[in-house]
């Protein structure tokens, strides 16, 4: 990859528009951002522009001293992320938006890249997922996704519905960390959600069944009362959030416990046979990537509304980023 060191120090490449290869790569990229990166695949052109545009081209969009710093740094290694690009002296949010503007003007990116919001570059499909999540998420889950942005969560709940990610980004109390948490909650668990949808689609014969959920209102579920039997054991909850009558378990849940609950729900409805192996493999791999090394608060609930049935609910919520799963299995005579 060619990199100039300043005006006249290296021959400039003649082309001033984006090369064709990144465009092809963008067409083949996943629809949604599926890992915790700061540049969606559809927005890689922003980095391509910073890595390959000539000094003279960059100088159209940035102050010369900033261009010199970028060109000198890329001569040692290409930029691989917005955080990497931001580590260059004098490159902050304003300069990143100017770089984005140059990339868009010269067709390194197109409408599939919404642009840089709160430190991450999101795609059009990311935006759709983010808006849908914020417009529909329950109060308890949103506050778990934004543990350090309580006011931001309240403002989102009071202001929605939104139509663009920019509106969400502009909401008071939403910053780099909270916006990334929202993006991650909206986009990173789609293979797991596909597995859960497949479980929920398995028809019941009336004698037993299972439900698996990725997004849900854990507080309403955990605090609900039941007529005949209502046993609850909770862990990691704030004292004010512990459901009435619940026992307190001292230890948090770990990845092994969460995975076991999901596997049990899948097996309970014969999902290991009825759900395609590709869906199960992708779903479990996605789950493992999201729970490895993490700790979870939650509740385990066994309830009966009559003597002839029983429901068992497992609720797990990541104590840091709010990632949550719920499984419920039931039988009835």
Secondary structure, 3 states (H helix, E strand, C coil): CCCCCCCCCCCCCCCCCCCHHHHHHHHHCCCCCCCCCCECHHHHHHHHHHHHCCHHHHCCCCCHHHHHHHHHHHCCCCCCCHHHHHCCCCCCHHHHHHHHHHHHHCCCCCCCEEEEECCEEEEHHHHHHHHHHHHHCCHHHHHHHCCCCHHHHHHHHHHCCCCCHHHHHCCCCCCHHHHHHHHHHHHCCHHHHHHHHHHHHCCCCCCEEEEEECCCCHHHHHHCCCCCEEEEEEECCCHHHCCCCCEECCCCECHHHHHHHHHHHHHHCCHHHHCCHHHHHHHHHHHHHHHCCCCEEEEEEEEECCCCEEEEEEEEEECCCCCEEEEEEEEEC
